[in-house]
Amino acid sequence: MRRIVVLYSTVDGQTRKIAQRLQARLQATENQVQVADIETPNLDLNSFDTVVIGASIRYGKYRPAVIQFVEQHLGLLSRKRSAFFSVNLVARKPLKNTAETNMYVAKFLKQVSWKPQLLDVFAGAINYPSLSFWDRNIIRFIMWMTKGPTAADTVMEYTDWGRVEAFADRLSSE
């Protein structure tokens, strides 16, 4: 049994949803798991065997709190068993849906000194009706350029839940 913390940074909630699915799968294999926003104050990371960080992309960038957290806790992350997963819409494409082929994961790993033992990337979701006018139209334009859905009423989840559960299984066993 491992004590695992899954920290997430999310804009629209899909990364939190993925973190919660990881928690459910990990608890089913008798691990103790806590899920928290990466900005949760006073979380005692020393009490966990494994630290997992999940972060979403918006306009090509992770939220600044993710980079700050990694820089602030680099020593601890280097000593502990750790993992990182990225959530982005580029990962909906077959040639960009692995940690080795996803440009956002590569960019992240170049930006930080942390070398997590486990890496993965999951496609996110689109919920145009829930977005502001500005975000909806910018993301529709980006999706038009990348041959994705552009109808303003599109609600689509690209996340491969089997893959999320396989990542949880790797966290539980490796």
C-alpha positions as CSV (number, residue, x, y, z in Angstrom):
1,M,0.0,0.0,0.0
2,R,1.3,3.4,-1.0
3,R,0.4,6.9,0.3
4,I,-0.2,9.0,-2.8
5,V,-1.1,12.6,-3.3
6,V,-2.5,13.7,-6.7
7,L,-2.1,17.4,-7.1
8,Y,-3.9,19.1,-10.0
9,S,-4.1,22.4,-11.8
10,T,-7.2,22.9,-13.9
11,V,-8.9,25.6,-15.8
12,D,-12.2,24.0,-16.8
13,G,-12.3,21.0,-14.4
14,Q,-11.2,18.1,-16.7
15,T,-7.8,17.7,-14.9
16,R,-9.6,17.6,-11.5
17,K,-12.0,14.9,-13.0
18,I,-9.0,12.9,-14.2
19,A,-7.3,13.2,-10.7
20,Q,-10.5,12.0,-9.1
21,R,-10.6,9.0,-11.5
22,L,-7.0,8.2,-10.6
23,Q,-7.9,8.4,-6.9
24,A,-10.8,6.0,-7.3
25,R,-8.7,3.5,-9.2
26,L,-5.8,3.7,-6.8
27,Q,-8.0,3.3,-3.8
28,A,-9.5,0.2,-5.3
29,T,-6.1,-1.3,-5.1
30,E,-5.8,-0.4,-1.4
31,N,-3.6,2.7,-1.7
32,Q,-4.2,5.7,0.4
33,V,-4.9,8.7,-1.9
34,Q,-5.5,12.3,-1.4
35,V,-6.5,14.7,-4.3
36,A,-5.9,18.4,-4.0
37,D,-5.5,21.5,-6.0
38,I,-1.8,22.3,-6.5
39,E,-2.4,25.6,-4.7
40,T,-3.7,24.0,-1.5
41,P,-1.8,25.7,1.3
42,N,-0.1,23.7,4.1
43,L,-0.3,20.3,2.5
44,D,2.4,18.1,4.2
45,L,4.0,16.4,1.2
46,N,6.5,14.6,3.4
47,S,3.7,12.2,4.5
48,F,3.3,10.7,1.0
49,D,5.4,8.1,-0.7
50,T,4.4,9.3,-4.2
51,V,3.6,12.8,-5.5
52,V,1.6,13.0,-8.8
53,I,1.1,16.3,-10.5
54,G,-1.5,16.8,-13.3
55,A,-1.7,20.1,-15.2
56,S,-3.9,21.3,-18.1
57,I,-2.9,23.5,-21.0
58,R,-4.6,26.8,-21.9
59,Y,-3.4,28.7,-24.9
60,G,-0.2,26.7,-25.1
61,K,0.8,27.1,-21.4
62,Y,0.5,25.5,-18.0
63,R,-0.7,27.8,-15.3
64,P,2.1,29.6,-13.5
65,A,1.3,27.9,-10.2
66,V,2.5,24.5,-11.7
67,I,6.0,25.8,-12.6
68,Q,6.2,27.6,-9.2
69,F,5.2,24.5,-7.3
70,V,7.8,22.3,-9.1
71,E,10.5,24.9,-8.5
72,Q,9.6,25.4,-4.8
73,H,9.4,21.6,-4.1
74,L,12.1,20.4,-6.5
75,G,14.2,18.8,-3.7
76,L,11.2,16.8,-2.4
77,L,10.0,15.8,-5.9
78,S,13.5,14.6,-6.6
79,R,13.7,12.5,-3.4
80,K,10.2,11.0,-3.7
81,R,8.6,8.7,-6.3
82,S,6.9,11.2,-8.6
83,A,4.7,11.4,-11.7
84,F,3.4,14.0,-14.1
85,F,0.5,14.0,-16.5
86,S,-0.6,16.7,-18.9
87,V,-4.1,17.3,-20.1
88,N,-4.5,19.0,-23.4
89,L,-6.6,18.9,-26.6
90,V,-3.6,18.2,-28.8
91,A,-3.4,14.8,-27.2
92,R,-6.7,13.9,-29.0
93,K,-4.5,13.3,-32.1
94,P,-2.9,9.8,-32.4
95,L,0.6,11.0,-33.1
96,K,0.6,13.5,-30.2
97,N,-1.0,11.4,-27.4
98,T,2.1,10.1,-25.6
99,A,4.5,11.7,-23.3
100,E,7.2,11.2,-25.9
101,T,5.3,12.8,-28.8
102,N,3.3,15.5,-27.0
103,M,4.9,19.0,-27.5
104,Y,3.5,20.3,-24.2
105,V,5.1,17.6,-22.2
106,A,8.4,18.1,-23.9
107,K,8.3,21.8,-23.3
108,F,7.4,21.3,-19.7
109,L,10.3,18.9,-19.1
110,K,12.7,21.4,-20.7
111,Q,11.4,24.2,-18.5
112,V,11.9,22.4,-15.2
113,S,14.7,20.5,-13.6
114,W,12.3,17.8,-12.2
115,K,12.5,14.4,-13.8
116,P,9.3,12.4,-12.8
117,Q,9.6,8.7,-12.9
118,L,6.2,8.3,-14.6
119,L,4.8,10.5,-17.4
120,D,1.6,10.5,-19.4
121,V,-0.7,12.8,-21.4
122,F,-4.4,12.7,-21.7
123,A,-6.7,14.4,-24.1
124,G,-9.0,16.9,-22.4
125,A,-12.5,18.1,-23.1
126,I,-14.3,20.9,-25.0
127,N,-17.4,22.5,-23.5
128,Y,-18.0,25.6,-25.7
129,P,-21.2,26.7,-24.0
130,S,-19.5,26.9,-20.6
131,L,-16.7,29.2,-21.9
132,S,-16.7,33.0,-22.0
133,F,-17.3,34.6,-25.4
134,W,-13.6,35.4,-25.7
135,D,-12.4,31.9,-24.8
136,R,-15.0,30.1,-26.9
137,N,-14.1,32.0,-30.0
138,I,-10.3,31.7,-29.5
139,I,-10.5,28.0,-28.9
140,R,-12.9,27.5,-31.8
141,F,-10.3,29.3,-34.0
142,I,-7.5,27.0,-32.7
143,M,-9.7,24.0,-33.3
144,W,-10.5,25.2,-36.8
145,M,-6.8,25.4,-37.5
146,T,-6.2,21.9,-36.1
147,K,-9.3,20.4,-37.7
148,G,-11.3,20.0,-34.5
149,P,-14.9,20.7,-33.8
150,T,-15.9,24.3,-34.1
151,A,-19.7,24.3,-33.6
152,A,-20.5,26.8,-30.8
153,D,-22.7,24.2,-29.0
154,T,-20.0,21.4,-29.0
155,V,-19.6,19.5,-25.7
156,M,-17.1,16.7,-26.2
157,E,-14.9,14.7,-23.9
158,Y,-11.7,13.3,-25.5
159,T,-10.3,11.7,-22.4
160,D,-9.5,8.0,-22.8
161,W,-10.6,6.7,-19.3
162,G,-9.0,3.3,-19.9
163,R,-5.7,5.0,-20.4
164,V,-6.2,7.0,-17.2
165,E,-6.8,3.8,-15.3
166,A,-3.8,2.2,-16.9
167,F,-1.7,5.1,-15.6
168,A,-3.2,4.6,-12.1
169,D,-2.2,0.9,-12.4
170,R,1.4,1.9,-13.2
171,L,1.4,4.2,-10.2
172,S,0.2,1.4,-8.0
173,S,2.6,-1.2,-9.2
174,E,5.9,0.4,-10.4
